[in-house]
Amino acid sequence: MSLLPYAWTKIFHVQMGYADYADALVQYGEMSPMGLLWRFMAFSPTVQFLAGLAELIAVILLLFRRSAWLGALIAALDMSVVFLLNLTFDVPVKQLSGAMALVGLILLIPNVPRVVRFALGRSVGPAVSGLIWRNRIFVRITRWVSPILAIVIIIGSGLAIGISLRWGSPGTPEEISGVYTVTASSKTTPIDGTDHTTADITQIAFGQIGSRSGKRMSVRYSDGDFQDGVYSVDGQSITVELFPVRKGAQAPVRGPSGTVEFRYSTTEDGEFSLRTEDSELTLHNDDERRFLFDRGFRWGPEAPVNR
């Protein structure tokens, strides 16, 4: 039961999410170890899905008496890897993942001799009974109730989490989604919660992926400060809710520091203009900052691009 939420949220690409334009302005040295791991997993939805599937398979096998030993083995392997990642990337749930790896090993103990004999190519001997009580009435009831309950738990949890998370749907990109360098007009507008004005913005990125609460975005200022937030589009109006400027060891859940309202339009050369109060920002496509997202997949052998 403890493992199920982690399994489903990886399968639906919610725990680590997706790589998005809003991350294009984050520099390597600014990332926390956990942020580096999360972005690594987010960049490959396939890897994230398979990691969740491995955990789900362990859960399914654990919930049925005859396959519980194999579920314990897979859970112990899965959670040992997760525990190692949590230790080395400073993810806070070290104790929980370590406890789940240990529980997998404990459940496996009665079958260790059989697993060893199997690995050595010898006869594994009779199966280890998974019964905790041999009372006939208890055995008759659990023979059918237990597997039915297991199926309800697996399917029910998947439906509940999938529906609540909209099945991990990334949503539809906005017209303005992209990564841009910025040219500001001489007139400035203060940005709430910071010492900056619109004239200080040098880069801005509007993400493609989001939910009803908005899509992610980020801003880089002339003095190097980085600020992220979420935005929503209503016609030609963009509402940006910014979080505090990123400094030191901040928690991932932060309250907004201010809101900015923009009106956007397309310029003659196909780029974008943002207006707020008396100031204007002209956005220029920054192909180098979005190279990671535009690279795509290639099958054939060619010169490696490791940059």
Residue pairs with C-beta under 8 A, 6 or more apart in sequence:
1 153
2 96
2 100
3 55
3 58
3 59
3 75
3 79
3 100
4 56
4 59
4 153
4 154
4 157
5 157
5 161
6 15
6 52
6 55
7 52
7 53
7 55
7 56
7 59
8 52
8 56
8 157
8 158
8 161
8 162
9 15
9 52
9 161
9 165
10 16
10 48
10 49
10 51
10 52
10 53
10 55
11 49
11 52
11 53
11 56
11 168
12 52
12 161
12 162
12 165
12 167
12 168
13 45
13 48
13 49
13 168
13 170
14 165
14 168
15 41
15 48
15 52
16 38
16 41
16 42
16 48
17 38
17 42
17 209
18 42
18 45
18 170
18 209
19 39
19 42
19 43
19 292
19 293
20 42
20 207
20 208
20 209
20 215
20 216
20 293
21 177
21 178
21 179
21 205
21 206
21 207
21 208
21 290
21 293
22 205
22 206
22 207
22 215
22 216
22 217
22 218
22 228
23 39
23 205
23 218
24 179
24 205
24 218
24 286
24 289
24 290
24 292
24 293
25 179
25 203
25 205
25 218
25 219
25 220
25 226
25 289
26 35
26 39
26 218
26 226
30 226
30 246
31 39
32 90
32 249
33 88
33 89
33 90
34 89
34 90
34 91
34 92
36 89
37 85
37 89
37 91
41 47
41 48
41 51
42 48
43 292
54 74
54 78
55 75
55 78
56 154
57 71
57 74
58 71
58 72
58 74
58 75
58 78
58 104
59 71
59 75
59 154
60 67
60 71
60 150
60 154
61 67
61 68
61 70
61 71
61 74
62 68
62 71
62 72
62 75
62 107
63 71
63 146
63 147
63 150
63 153
63 154
64 71
64 146
64 147
64 150
65 130
65 131
65 146
66 127
66 130
68 107
68 130
69 107
69 108
69 110
69 111
69 114
69 115
69 128
71 107
72 104
72 105
72 107
72 108
72 111
73 104
73 108
73 111
73 115
74 104
75 100
75 101
75 103
75 104
75 107
76 101
76 104
76 105
76 108
77 104
78 104
79 97
79 98
79 100
79 101
79 104
80 101
82 97
82 100
82 101
83 94
83 97
83 98
83 101
85 91
86 92
86 93
86 94
86 97
86 98
87 94
108 115
110 128
111 128
113 125
114 124
114 125
114 127
114 128
117 123
117 124
117 125
118 124
131 139
133 139
162 168
166 211
170 208
170 209
170 210
171 208
171 209
171 210
171 211
171 215
173 208
173 209
174 206
174 208
174 215
174 233
175 233
176 206
176 233
176 238
176 264
176 272
176 283
177 206
177 207
177 208
177 215
178 205
178 206
178 283
178 285
178 290
179 203
179 205
179 285
179 286
179 289
179 290
180 203
180 204
180 205
180 271
180 272
180 283
180 284
180 285
180 286
181 202
181 203
181 283
181 284
181 286
182 201
182 202
182 203
182 204
182 281
182 282
182 283
182 284
183 281
183 282
183 284
184 198
184 199
184 200
184 201
184 279
184 280
184 281
184 282
185 199
185 279
185 280
185 281
186 199
187 278
187 279
187 280
188 197
188 198
188 199
188 279
189 197
189 198
189 260
189 276
189 277
189 278
189 279
190 196
190 197
191 197
191 198
191 200
191 242
191 258
191 260
192 242
192 257
192 258
192 259
192 260
193 242
193 244
193 245
193 256
193 257
193 258
194 225
194 227
194 242
194 245
194 257
194 258
196 221
196 225
197 279
198 276
198 279
198 281
199 279
200 221
200 222
200 223
201 219
201 220
201 221
201 222
201 281
202 220
202 221
202 222
203 219
203 220
203 286
203 289
204 217
204 218
204 219
204 220
204 281
204 283
205 217
205 218
205 219
205 289
206 215
206 217
206 231
207 215
207 216
207 217
208 215
209 215
209 216
210 216
210 230
213 230
214 230
214 231
214 232
214 239
214 241
215 230
215 231
215 232
216 228
216 229
216 230
216 231
217 228
217 229
217 230
217 231
217 240
218 226
218 227
218 228
218 229
219 226
219 227
219 228
219 229
219 242
220 226
221 227
225 245
225 246
226 245
226 246
227 242
227 243
227 244
227 245
227 246
228 242
228 243
228 246
229 240
229 241
229 242
229 243
229 256
230 240
230 241
231 238
231 239
231 240
231 241
232 238
232 239
236 263
236 264
236 265
237 261
237 262
237 263
237 264
238 261
238 262
238 263
238 264
238 274
239 259
239 260
239 261
239 262
240 259
240 260
240 261
240 262
241 256
241 258
241 259
242 256
242 257
242 258
242 259
242 260
243 254
243 255
243 256
243 257
244 250
244 254
244 257
245 257
260 276
261 276
262 274
262 275
262 276
262 281
263 274
263 275
263 276
264 272
264 273
264 274
264 275
265 272
265 273
265 275
266 272
266 273
267 273
267 282
271 282
271 283
271 284
271 285
272 282
272 283
273 280
273 281
273 282
273 283
274 280
274 281
274 283
275 281
287 294
291 307
295 305
